[in-house]
């Protein structure tokens, strides 16, 4: 490969300073985070009474957000591990996008759990008095494990790129240079180092799949091990995992489009990538739709008295607008858009991805809240606001702040590190050129 | 014409208002009944029940204040007042203050009364009883002997031809000791019942409570006698509280779960630690 072509790739994929739109974007995200932090300050000082959470709905928008974060984090294992192990090479430019989404999402999943606690300073009690029998304990263990595995999976492929960035230190600012040196000054691109790194990535790719499945299965068990209408299901593990892959893939398509536009990466994130990811998304949407049919049609067919109120609330009652909105936007419309070749072009695919992400967020809300409002024993002698749930502005602010925080992590990561792996792109281009010869 | 309309309207209004202003509330009659209880020859008390006919059906009346009296030779002595509960029942023990009157005769008259209030008319009820008791004994062959006696001229004399129920107390009711539910007293006032419930679980020591009862007798009231016998089976209660289970406290995790969970944690974290060492190895190679 010619040096000029190699340099062109390096120049194209180097992290870039924020332009005007980037600065506006970061400012908006910071504003959301600041409002969220102020709302959390109010919650800490005044207590959970500032939220809409009461005796019956104790898991509201926070836990919905937690489930959403856990779900979207699964994309790291899908793009990086599953496609890598399947020897699929077209996904190479997308691996780092997927991995940073996974890391930021799992970080904020952990944080939002603490936000849901009325007394966060007692969090340590979970470790002192935690019972290994409790799915909550399994969730803590598996989230921590997934976080470290994802960090490693992000770090190993980054090493060769760090060496490239260090070489070009004249073109980077000082604080960035220090970060690059700290993280990767020892990488000399020797055969031995490359072999160790490749082996490590392979081990991680194998390890992350069961860990990723465990993280979302265990999250589903937080609900399914509780005997309540809507949660009492043996389908929950598979239902959650299929939904997680769907929202993760949707998130990657959105990120692909944004990075491609912002950093002018049309040459690296091509129409073909959108086409392929579009196909993946259709498959995942159909799979999730299948599990939804199972999850709702079977109990609706039996319509057990204890589940009737909950199901009718979703189909035609209090939550029906939200329910059908979630089903339509997360599955039906994206399937219709992406089934056609024209729909798998960047812009329509991006729109489908956005719809999937939004619909999936509301889907998590529908998994958590309606069930809590339909306990087996009737609600008696309780204040009127116990019978309904609508998040307070503090809850909205914290939830939106956490989403903004996750996006901020991704944005800053892309500012500091190449969002598309430079070395891997060079290697694959060289291999391709070699094959042609 | 206008004046006529005003007069007509005023008359109509007046008619409507007077209907409510001068309407007399309809009072119901209160039906009182009185019963006497002698529990195990230790506690004697009276139970009054207040009922009223509402829409053609008798219903128990709660929150009615009832005065209980014991009759002396010439006058009524107030035992006390009690208010009916949601079942319409009010209970009054025959207190020690009335013991002199109670001991003075073999028969006794009681009465209860309520005063007129906004909802009910005044009401009263009387009861005359003959003092009686049941004594309970057992034989070696697990036979139960119950003797029914009445007080006559300071002597306890047998009562014959009266049906007595012999049973064993259970948590939510009474179980007959044999197929026969009731036994008729003989000339000595005695009934003999055979205990055939050999496999009945008892309390922690294997004890059962036998009971002989006379229910709602018109002369003697409600009498019971109880006796504890070691005829039950000592239950073998195995508490699972401290067993290892999915629902147990911390430290009592099932072994299989501990093995499974710790094995998974160990394997995955060994891999993570191994990979961290690989990073160290890469660092060494690059220095």
Interface residues (C-beta under 8 A of the other chain):
Chain A: X129 X130 X131 X132 X133 X138 X141 X145 X148 X149 X152 X155 X156 X159 X185 X186 X187 X188 X190 X192 X193 X196 X197 X199 X200 X203 X204 X207 X211 X214
Chain B: X245 X246 X247 X248 X249 X250 X253 X254 X257 X258 X261 X264 X265 X268 X269 X271 X272 X274 X275 X276 X278 X279 X281 X282 X283 X285 X286 X287
